[in-house]
Amino acid sequence: MTSEHESTDEVKRDRLTFYPVIVVSAIFCISIFIVIAATFGDQLNPANRWINRNANSVLIIETVVLVIVTLGAMTIDRVRTLKKLSQTKSSSPVAQESSDVD
């Protein structure tokens, strides 16, 4: 029972790693929708003028942040995976027997 509980805690922790990616991706998508909607709106509207002036900068910054957050999450996930694999190898009896045979 405890191993099942521990595994669900690990899954929740692993999912938490990618939540920032989801949030940044959602903000990025919303920004793109706003830029698209602004092209169909009144071009003399102050909000549309601001979007037309600053949309490229905002999207570039959001893209850089998205790449950084994504690479960070993937790196954290890979480190955790390798750590789990090394713990599994060192604790499995088959691995110990094969090292004894060599």
Distance bins in CASP14 RR format, pairs under 12 A and 6 or more apart:
PFRMAT RR
TARGET T0000
AUTHOR 0000-0000-0000
RMODE 2
METHOD distances of the structure
MODEL  1
1 7 0 0 0 0 0 1 0 0 0 0 0
1 8 0 0 0 0 0 1 0 0 0 0 0
2 8 0 0 0 0 0 1 0 0 0 0 0
2 9 0 0 0 0 0 1 0 0 0 0 0
3 9 0 0 0 0 0 1 0 0 0 0 0
3 10 0 0 0 0 0 1 0 0 0 0 0
4 10 0 0 0 0 0 1 0 0 0 0 0
4 11 0 0 0 0 0 1 0 0 0 0 0
5 11 0 0 0 0 0 1 0 0 0 0 0
5 12 0 0 0 0 0 1 0 0 0 0 0
6 12 0 0 0 0 0 1 0 0 0 0 0
6 13 0 0 0 0 0 1 0 0 0 0 0
6 84 0 0 0 0 0 1 0 0 0 0 0
7 13 0 0 0 0 0 1 0 0 0 0 0
7 14 0 0 0 0 0 1 0 0 0 0 0
7 84 0 0 0 0 0 1 0 0 0 0 0
8 14 0 0 0 0 0 1 0 0 0 0 0
8 15 0 0 0 0 0 1 0 0 0 0 0
9 15 0 0 0 0 0 1 0 0 0 0 0
9 16 0 0 0 0 0 1 0 0 0 0 0
10 16 0 0 0 0 0 1 0 0 0 0 0
10 17 0 0 0 0 0 1 0 0 0 0 0
10 77 0 0 0 0 0 1 0 0 0 0 0
10 80 0 0 0 0 1 0 0 0 0 0 0
10 81 0 0 0 0 0 1 0 0 0 0 0
10 83 0 0 0 0 0 1 0 0 0 0 0
10 84 0 0 0 0 1 0 0 0 0 0 0
10 87 0 0 0 0 0 1 0 0 0 0 0
11 17 0 0 0 0 0 1 0 0 0 0 0
11 18 0 0 0 0 0 1 0 0 0 0 0
11 80 0 0 0 0 0 1 0 0 0 0 0
11 84 0 0 0 0 0 1 0 0 0 0 0
12 18 0 0 0 0 0 1 0 0 0 0 0
12 19 0 0 0 0 0 1 0 0 0 0 0
13 19 0 0 0 0 0 1 0 0 0 0 0
13 76 0 0 0 0 0 1 0 0 0 0 0
13 77 0 0 0 0 0 1 0 0 0 0 0
13 80 0 0 0 0 1 0 0 0 0 0 0
13 84 0 0 0 0 0 1 0 0 0 0 0
14 73 0 0 0 0 0 1 0 0 0 0 0
14 74 0 0 0 0 0 1 0 0 0 0 0
14 76 0 0 0 0 1 0 0 0 0 0 0
14 77 1 0 0 1 0 0 0 0 0 0 0
14 78 0 0 0 0 0 1 0 0 0 0 0
14 79 0 0 0 0 0 1 0 0 0 0 0
14 80 1 0 0 1 0 0 0 0 0 0 0
14 81 0 0 0 0 1 0 0 0 0 0 0
14 83 0 0 0 0 0 1 0 0 0 0 0
14 84 0 0 0 0 1 0 0 0 0 0 0
15 21 0 0 0 0 0 1 0 0 0 0 0
15 22 0 0 0 0 1 0 0 0 0 0 0
15 73 0 0 0 0 0 1 0 0 0 0 0
15 77 0 0 0 0 0 1 0 0 0 0 0
15 80 0 0 0 0 0 1 0 0 0 0 0
16 22 0 0 0 0 0 1 0 0 0 0 0
16 23 0 0 0 0 0 1 0 0 0 0 0
16 73 0 0 0 0 1 0 0 0 0 0 0
16 76 0 0 0 0 1 0 0 0 0 0 0
16 77 0 0 0 0 0 1 0 0 0 0 0
16 80 0 0 0 0 0 1 0 0 0 0 0
17 69 0 0 0 0 0 1 0 0 0 0 0
17 70 0 0 0 0 0 1 0 0 0 0 0
17 72 0 0 0 0 1 0 0 0 0 0 0
17 73 1 0 1 0 0 0 0 0 0 0 0
17 74 0 0 0 0 1 0 0 0 0 0 0
17 75 0 0 0 0 1 0 0 0 0 0 0
17 76 1 0 1 0 0 0 0 0 0 0 0
17 77 1 0 1 0 0 0 0 0 0 0 0
17 78 0 0 0 0 0 1 0 0 0 0 0
17 79 0 0 0 0 0 1 0 0 0 0 0
17 80 1 0 0 1 0 0 0 0 0 0 0
17 81 0 0 0 0 0 1 0 0 0 0 0
18 24 0 0 0 0 0 1 0 0 0 0 0
18 25 0 0 0 0 1 0 0 0 0 0 0
18 69 0 0 0 0 1 0 0 0 0 0 0
18 70 0 0 0 0 1 0 0 0 0 0 0
18 72 0 0 0 0 1 0 0 0 0 0 0
18 73 1 0 1 0 0 0 0 0 0 0 0
18 74 0 0 0 0 1 0 0 0 0 0 0
18 75 0 0 0 0 0 1 0 0 0 0 0
18 76 0 0 0 0 1 0 0 0 0 0 0
18 77 1 0 0 1 0 0 0 0 0 0 0
18 80 0 0 0 0 0 1 0 0 0 0 0
19 25 0 0 0 0 0 1 0 0 0 0 0
19 26 0 0 0 0 0 1 0 0 0 0 0
19 69 0 0 0 0 1 0 0 0 0 0 0
19 73 0 0 0 0 1 0 0 0 0 0 0
19 76 0 0 0 0 0 1 0 0 0 0 0
20 26 0 0 0 0 0 1 0 0 0 0 0
20 27 0 0 0 0 0 1 0 0 0 0 0
20 65 0 0 0 0 1 0 0 0 0 0 0
20 66 0 0 0 0 1 0 0 0 0 0 0
20 68 0 0 0 0 1 0 0 0 0 0 0
20 69 1 0 1 0 0 0 0 0 0 0 0
20 70 0 0 0 0 1 0 0 0 0 0 0
20 71 0 0 0 0 0 1 0 0 0 0 0
20 72 0 0 0 0 1 0 0 0 0 0 0
20 73 1 0 0 1 0 0 0 0 0 0 0
20 74 0 0 0 0 0 1 0 0 0 0 0
20 76 0 0 0 0 0 1 0 0 0 0 0
21 27 0 0 0 0 0 1 0 0 0 0 0
21 28 0 0 0 0 0 1 0 0 0 0 0
21 65 0 0 0 0 0 1 0 0 0 0 0
21 66 1 0 0 1 0 0 0 0 0 0 0
21 67 0 0 0 0 0 1 0 0 0 0 0
21 68 0 0 0 0 0 1 0 0 0 0 0
21 69 1 0 1 0 0 0 0 0 0 0 0
21 70 1 0 1 0 0 0 0 0 0 0 0
21 71 0 0 0 0 1 0 0 0 0 0 0
21 72 0 0 0 0 1 0 0 0 0 0 0
21 73 1 0 1 0 0 0 0 0 0 0 0
21 74 0 0 0 0 1 0 0 0 0 0 0
21 75 0 0 0 0 0 1 0 0 0 0 0
21 76 0 0 0 0 0 1 0 0 0 0 0
21 77 0 0 0 0 0 1 0 0 0 0 0
22 28 0 0 0 0 0 1 0 0 0 0 0
22 29 0 0 0 0 0 1 0 0 0 0 0
22 66 0 0 0 0 0 1 0 0 0 0 0
22 69 0 0 0 0 1 0 0 0 0 0 0
22 70 0 0 0 0 0 1 0 0 0 0 0
22 73 0 0 0 0 1 0 0 0 0 0 0
23 29 0 0 0 0 0 1 0 0 0 0 0
23 30 0 0 0 0 0 1 0 0 0 0 0
23 62 0 0 0 0 0 1 0 0 0 0 0
23 65 0 0 0 0 0 1 0 0 0 0 0
23 66 0 0 0 0 0 1 0 0 0 0 0
23 69 0 0 0 0 1 0 0 0 0 0 0
23 70 0 0 0 0 0 1 0 0 0 0 0
23 73 0 0 0 0 0 1 0 0 0 0 0
24 30 0 0 0 0 0 1 0 0 0 0 0
24 31 0 0 0 0 0 1 0 0 0 0 0
24 61 0 0 0 0 0 1 0 0 0 0 0
24 62 1 0 0 1 0 0 0 0 0 0 0
24 63 0 0 0 0 1 0 0 0 0 0 0
24 64 0 0 0 0 0 1 0 0 0 0 0
24 65 1 0 1 0 0 0 0 0 0 0 0
24 66 1 0 1 0 0 0 0 0 0 0 0
24 67 0 0 0 0 1 0 0 0 0 0 0
24 68 0 0 0 0 1 0 0 0 0 0 0
24 69 1 0 1 0 0 0 0 0 0 0 0
24 70 1 0 0 1 0 0 0 0 0 0 0
24 71 0 0 0 0 0 1 0 0 0 0 0
24 72 0 0 0 0 0 1 0 0 0 0 0
24 73 0 0 0 0 1 0 0 0 0 0 0
25 31 0 0 0 0 0 1 0 0 0 0 0
25 32 0 0 0 0 0 1 0 0 0 0 0
25 62 0 0 0 0 1 0 0 0 0 0 0
25 63 0 0 0 0 0 1 0 0 0 0 0
25 65 0 0 0 0 0 1 0 0 0 0 0
25 66 1 0 0 1 0 0 0 0 0 0 0
25 67 0 0 0 0 0 1 0 0 0 0 0
25 69 0 0 0 0 1 0 0 0 0 0 0
25 70 0 0 0 0 1 0 0 0 0 0 0
25 73 0 0 0 0 0 1 0 0 0 0 0
26 32 0 0 0 0 0 1 0 0 0 0 0
26 33 0 0 0 0 0 1 0 0 0 0 0
26 62 0 0 0 0 0 1 0 0 0 0 0
26 66 0 0 0 0 0 1 0 0 0 0 0
26 69 0 0 0 0 0 1 0 0 0 0 0
27 33 0 0 0 0 0 1 0 0 0 0 0
27 34 0 0 0 0 0 1 0 0 0 0 0
27 58 0 0 0 0 0 1 0 0 0 0 0
27 59 0 0 0 0 0 1 0 0 0 0 0
27 61 0 0 0 0 0 1 0 0 0 0 0
27 62 1 0 0 1 0 0 0 0 0 0 0
27 63 0 0 0 0 0 1 0 0 0 0 0
27 65 0 0 0 0 1 0 0 0 0 0 0
27 66 0 0 0 0 1 0 0 0 0 0 0
27 69 0 0 0 0 0 1 0 0 0 0 0
28 34 0 0 0 0 0 1 0 0 0 0 0
28 35 0 0 0 0 0 1 0 0 0 0 0
28 58 0 0 0 0 1 0 0 0 0 0 0
28 59 1 0 0 1 0 0 0 0 0 0 0
28 60 0 0 0 0 0 1 0 0 0 0 0
28 61 0 0 0 0 0 1 0 0 0 0 0
28 62 1 0 1 0 0 0 0 0 0 0 0
28 63 1 0 0 1 0 0 0 0 0 0 0
28 64 0 0 0 0 0 1 0 0 0 0 0
28 65 0 0 0 0 1 0 0 0 0 0 0
28 66 1 0 1 0 0 0 0 0 0 0 0
28 67 0 0 0 0 0 1 0 0 0 0 0
28 69 0 0 0 0 0 1 0 0 0 0 0
28 70 0 0 0 0 0 1 0 0 0 0 0
29 35 0 0 0 0 0 1 0 0 0 0 0
29 36 0 0 0 0 0 1 0 0 0 0 0
29 59 0 0 0 0 0 1 0 0 0 0 0
29 62 0 0 0 0 1 0 0 0 0 0 0
29 63 0 0 0 0 0 1 0 0 0 0 0
29 66 0 0 0 0 0 1 0 0 0 0 0
30 36 0 0 0 0 0 1 0 0 0 0 0
30 37 0 0 0 0 0 1 0 0 0 0 0
30 58 0 0 0 0 0 1 0 0 0 0 0
30 59 0 0 0 0 0 1 0 0 0 0 0
30 62 0 0 0 0 1 0 0 0 0 0 0
31 37 0 0 0 0 0 1 0 0 0 0 0
31 38 0 0 0 0 0 1 0 0 0 0 0
31 51 0 0 0 0 1 0 0 0 0 0 0
31 54 0 0 0 0 0 1 0 0 0 0 0
31 55 1 0 0 1 0 0 0 0 0 0 0
31 56 0 0 0 0 0 1 0 0 0 0 0
31 57 0 0 0 0 0 1 0 0 0 0 0
31 58 1 0 0 1 0 0 0 0 0 0 0
31 59 1 0 0 1 0 0 0 0 0 0 0
31 60 0 0 0 0 0 1 0 0 0 0 0
31 61 0 0 0 0 1 0 0 0 0 0 0
31 62 1 0 1 0 0 0 0 0 0 0 0
31 63 0 0 0 0 1 0 0 0 0 0 0
31 65 0 0 0 0 0 1 0 0 0 0 0
31 66 0 0 0 0 0 1 0 0 0 0 0
32 38 0 0 0 0 0 1 0 0 0 0 0
32 39 0 0 0 0 0 1 0 0 0 0 0
32 51 0 0 0 0 0 1 0 0 0 0 0
32 55 0 0 0 0 1 0 0 0 0 0 0
32 56 0 0 0 0 0 1 0 0 0 0 0
32 58 0 0 0 0 0 1 0 0 0 0 0
32 59 1 0 0 1 0 0 0 0 0 0 0
32 62 0 0 0 0 1 0 0 0 0 0 0
32 63 0 0 0 0 0 1 0 0 0 0 0
32 66 0 0 0 0 0 1 0 0 0 0 0
33 39 0 0 0 0 0 1 0 0 0 0 0
33 40 0 0 0 0 0 1 0 0 0 0 0
33 51 0 0 0 0 0 1 0 0 0 0 0
33 55 0 0 0 0 0 1 0 0 0 0 0
33 59 0 0 0 0 0 1 0 0 0 0 0
34 40 0 0 0 0 0 1 0 0 0 0 0
34 41 0 0 0 0 0 1 0 0 0 0 0
34 47 0 0 0 0 1 0 0 0 0 0 0
34 48 0 0 0 0 1 0 0 0 0 0 0
34 50 0 0 0 0 0 1 0 0 0 0 0
34 51 1 0 0 1 0 0 0 0 0 0 0
34 52 0 0 0 0 0 1 0 0 0 0 0
34 54 0 0 0 0 0 1 0 0 0 0 0
34 55 0 0 0 0 1 0 0 0 0 0 0
34 58 0 0 0 0 1 0 0 0 0 0 0
34 59 0 0 0 0 0 1 0 0 0 0 0
34 62 0 0 0 0 0 1 0 0 0 0 0
35 41 0 0 0 0 0 1 0 0 0 0 0
35 47 0 0 0 0 0 1 0 0 0 0 0
35 48 0 0 0 0 0 1 0 0 0 0 0
35 50 0 0 0 0 0 1 0 0 0 0 0
35 51 1 0 0 1 0 0 0 0 0 0 0
35 52 0 0 0 0 1 0 0 0 0 0 0
35 53 0 0 0 0 0 1 0 0 0 0 0
35 54 0 0 0 0 1 0 0 0 0 0 0
35 55 1 0 1 0 0 0 0 0 0 0 0
35 56 0 0 0 0 1 0 0 0 0 0 0
35 57 0 0 0 0 0 1 0 0 0 0 0
35 58 0 0 0 0 1 0 0 0 0 0 0
35 59 1 0 0 1 0 0 0 0 0 0 0
35 62 0 0 0 0 0 1 0 0 0 0 0
36 48 0 0 0 0 0 1 0 0 0 0 0
36 51 0 0 0 0 0 1 0 0 0 0 0
36 55 0 0 0 0 1 0 0 0 0 0 0
36 59 0 0 0 0 0 1 0 0 0 0 0
37 45 0 0 0 0 0 1 0 0 0 0 0
37 47 0 0 0 0 0 1 0 0 0 0 0
37 48 0 0 0 0 1 0 0 0 0 0 0
37 51 0 0 0 0 1 0 0 0 0 0 0
37 55 0 0 0 0 0 1 0 0 0 0 0
38 45 0 0 0 0 1 0 0 0 0 0 0
38 46 0 0 0 0 0 1 0 0 0 0 0
38 47 1 0 0 1 0 0 0 0 0 0 0
38 48 1 0 1 0 0 0 0 0 0 0 0
38 49 0 0 0 0 1 0 0 0 0 0 0
38 50 0 0 0 0 1 0 0 0 0 0 0
38 51 1 0 1 0 0 0 0 0 0 0 0
38 52 1 0 0 1 0 0 0 0 0 0 0
38 53 0 0 0 0 0 1 0 0 0 0 0
38 54 0 0 0 0 0 1 0 0 0 0 0
38 55 1 0 0 1 0 0 0 0 0 0 0
38 58 0 0 0 0 0 1 0 0 0 0 0
39 45 0 0 0 0 0 1 0 0 0 0 0
39 48 0 0 0 0 1 0 0 0 0 0 0
39 51 0 0 0 0 1 0 0 0 0 0 0
39 52 0 0 0 0 1 0 0 0 0 0 0
39 55 0 0 0 0 1 0 0 0 0 0 0
40 48 0 0 0 0 1 0 0 0 0 0 0
40 51 0 0 0 0 0 1 0 0 0 0 0
41 47 0 0 0 0 1 0 0 0 0 0 0
41 48 1 0 1 0 0 0 0 0 0 0 0
41 49 0 0 0 0 0 1 0 0 0 0 0
41 51 0 0 0 0 1 0 0 0 0 0 0
41 52 0 0 0 0 0 1 0 0 0 0 0
42 48 1 0 0 1 0 0 0 0 0 0 0
42 49 0 0 0 0 1 0 0 0 0 0 0
42 51 0 0 0 0 0 1 0 0 0 0 0
42 52 0 0 0 0 0 1 0 0 0 0 0
43 49 1 0 0 1 0 0 0 0 0 0 0
43 50 0 0 0 0 0 1 0 0 0 0 0
43 51 0 0 0 0 0 1 0 0 0 0 0
43 52 1 0 0 1 0 0 0 0 0 0 0
43 53 0 0 0 0 0 1 0 0 0 0 0
44 52 0 0 0 0 0 1 0 0 0 0 0
45 51 0 0 0 0 1 0 0 0 0 0 0
45 52 0 0 0 0 1 0 0 0 0 0 0
46 52 0 0 0 0 0 1 0 0 0 0 0
46 53 0 0 0 0 0 1 0 0 0 0 0
47 53 0 0 0 0 0 1 0 0 0 0 0
47 54 0 0 0 0 0 1 0 0 0 0 0
47 55 0 0 0 0 0 1 0 0 0 0 0
48 54 0 0 0 0 0 1 0 0 0 0 0
48 55 0 0 0 0 0 1 0 0 0 0 0
49 55 0 0 0 0 0 1 0 0 0 0 0
50 57 0 0 0 0 0 1 0 0 0 0 0
50 58 0 0 0 0 1 0 0 0 0 0 0
51 57 0 0 0 0 0 1 0 0 0 0 0
51 58 0 0 0 0 1 0 0 0 0 0 0
51 59 0 0 0 0 0 1 0 0 0 0 0
52 58 0 0 0 0 0 1 0 0 0 0 0
54 60 0 0 0 0 0 1 0 0 0 0 0
54 61 0 0 0 0 1 0 0 0 0 0 0
54 62 0 0 0 0 0 1 0 0 0 0 0
55 61 0 0 0 0 0 1 0 0 0 0 0
55 62 0 0 0 0 0 1 0 0 0 0 0
56 62 0 0 0 0 0 1 0 0 0 0 0
56 63 0 0 0 0 0 1 0 0 0 0 0
57 63 0 0 0 0 0 1 0 0 0 0 0
57 64 0 0 0 0 0 1 0 0 0 0 0
58 64 0 0 0 0 0 1 0 0 0 0 0
58 65 0 0 0 0 0 1 0 0 0 0 0
59 65 0 0 0 0 0 1 0 0 0 0 0
59 66 0 0 0 0 0 1 0 0 0 0 0
60 66 0 0 0 0 0 1 0 0 0 0 0
60 67 0 0 0 0 0 1 0 0 0 0 0
61 67 0 0 0 0 0 1 0 0 0 0 0
61 68 0 0 0 0 0 1 0 0 0 0 0
62 68 0 0 0 0 0 1 0 0 0 0 0
62 69 0 0 0 0 0 1 0 0 0 0 0
63 69 0 0 0 0 0 1 0 0 0 0 0
63 70 0 0 0 0 0 1 0 0 0 0 0
64 70 0 0 0 0 0 1 0 0 0 0 0
64 71 0 0 0 0 0 1 0 0 0 0 0
65 71 0 0 0 0 0 1 0 0 0 0 0
65 72 0 0 0 0 0 1 0 0 0 0 0
66 72 0 0 0 0 0 1 0 0 0 0 0
66 73 0 0 0 0 0 1 0 0 0 0 0
67 73 0 0 0 0 0 1 0 0 0 0 0
67 74 0 0 0 0 0 1 0 0 0 0 0
68 74 0 0 0 0 0 1 0 0 0 0 0
68 75 0 0 0 0 0 1 0 0 0 0 0
69 75 0 0 0 0 0 1 0 0 0 0 0
69 76 0 0 0 0 0 1 0 0 0 0 0
70 76 0 0 0 0 0 1 0 0 0 0 0
70 77 0 0 0 0 0 1 0 0 0 0 0
71 77 0 0 0 0 0 1 0 0 0 0 0
71 78 0 0 0 0 0 1 0 0 0 0 0
72 78 0 0 0 0 1 0 0 0 0 0 0
72 79 0 0 0 0 1 0 0 0 0 0 0
72 80 0 0 0 0 0 1 0 0 0 0 0
73 79 0 0 0 0 0 1 0 0 0 0 0
73 80 0 0 0 0 0 1 0 0 0 0 0
74 80 0 0 0 0 0 1 0 0 0 0 0
74 81 0 0 0 0 0 1 0 0 0 0 0
75 81 0 0 0 0 0 1 0 0 0 0 0
75 82 0 0 0 0 0 1 0 0 0 0 0
76 82 0 0 0 0 0 1 0 0 0 0 0
76 83 0 0 0 0 0 1 0 0 0 0 0
77 83 0 0 0 0 0 1 0 0 0 0 0
77 84 0 0 0 0 0 1 0 0 0 0 0
78 84 0 0 0 0 0 1 0 0 0 0 0
78 85 0 0 0 0 0 1 0 0 0 0 0
79 85 0 0 0 0 0 1 0 0 0 0 0
79 86 0 0 0 0 0 1 0 0 0 0 0
80 86 0 0 0 0 0 1 0 0 0 0 0
80 87 0 0 0 0 0 1 0 0 0 0 0
81 87 0 0 0 0 0 1 0 0 0 0 0
81 88 0 0 0 0 0 1 0 0 0 0 0
82 88 0 0 0 0 0 1 0 0 0 0 0
82 89 0 0 0 0 0 1 0 0 0 0 0
83 89 0 0 0 0 0 1 0 0 0 0 0
83 90 0 0 0 0 0 1 0 0 0 0 0
84 90 0 0 0 0 0 1 0 0 0 0 0
84 91 0 0 0 0 0 1 0 0 0 0 0
85 91 0 0 0 0 0 1 0 0 0 0 0
85 92 0 0 0 0 0 1 0 0 0 0 0
85 95 0 0 0 0 0 1 0 0 0 0 0
86 92 0 0 0 0 0 1 0 0 0 0 0
86 95 0 0 0 0 0 1 0 0 0 0 0
87 95 0 0 0 0 0 1 0 0 0 0 0
88 94 0 0 0 0 0 1 0 0 0 0 0
88 95 0 0 0 0 1 0 0 0 0 0 0
89 95 1 0 1 0 0 0 0 0 0 0 0
89 96 0 0 0 0 1 0 0 0 0 0 0
89 98 0 0 0 0 0 1 0 0 0 0 0
89 99 0 0 0 0 1 0 0 0 0 0 0
90 96 0 0 0 0 1 0 0 0 0 0 0
90 99 0 0 0 0 1 0 0 0 0 0 0
92 98 0 0 0 0 1 0 0 0 0 0 0
92 99 0 0 0 0 0 1 0 0 0 0 0
93 99 0 0 0 0 0 1 0 0 0 0 0
93 100 0 0 0 0 0 1 0 0 0 0 0
94 100 0 0 0 0 0 1 0 0 0 0 0
94 101 0 0 0 0 0 1 0 0 0 0 0
95 101 0 0 0 0 0 1 0 0 0 0 0
95 102 0 0 0 0 0 1 0 0 0 0 0
96 102 0 0 0 0 0 1 0 0 0 0 0
END
